[in-house]
Amino acid sequence: MTTRVLIVAVSWLLLATPCSGNNSYFIPGDAFFYCEIDQSEWKALKSGELSVLDYDRPEELSLAFCGYAGYKRLDVSNLSKSFRGRLIKAIAVVKEKYPTKMVEIDHGTPKFFGDPAGIEKKEINKLRIFVYNRSFDFSQYRVGLKYNETWAESGVQLGFARDHFRYDFFIPTSQGMTESWRMGSAVSPLSVQLPESDRGFVTDPMKIEPSKVTFLVCPPVSLNALCFPPRDSELECLAVSEDGQRRLISDASKTLRSPWVEAK
């Protein structure tokens, strides 16, 4: 019992005090806002009830007991009826190819306070959605790379010590980080209107100008496969904007540039 109490106490202390890292969400300067659509959100989107998207930290990212940083929510209430309808149709097309998969996970009896218990039903193939600037060129730059050259300064502006702020890379490989660094200055950050609350972990939603953004609807494959599709890949993504939809396919013949090209 003493050990369990000590573990809980240490966990709460880590959550309540500054430490050497942060679990980051959208950081000003990032090329995209990222979310995953589960069954409840899909239902709410179709019914018109979903007005705010929550940033999802992919399961590929580690989670540390050190608090959170950045902006968590994006207001999409100003999407026109046609834009929203086009987005709903695109998600439906991808979901038809990748039907929802649910699994049951038996956590058993929890060993420590806060551990999951019993049977959990989990959706394991939620679609990935990236919100990019309309000007983002998918044939030149790679999906999943944040291309943020100012993340350290943004962390300081959010109120974190420069040497304590940890930035999460979606593709934390040498190839991904090198490509992000090489092309970072050529990619404009996602254009968003930040809320007045601009310190630490912000839950007030950011806003976008619909005519300036593209929603990229991607299949539930690994982030690395979206960024660097294998040569035998037959992956497809749908890019949805205010005035239309494009089907993007991977082109393995491209080596230095992004493999995503518009299907003819």
Summary of the structure (lengths in Angstrom):
residues: 264
radius of gyration: 19.5
end to end distance: 64.9
largest distance: 65.6
contacts: 752
relative contact order: 0.19
helix: 26%
strand: 24%
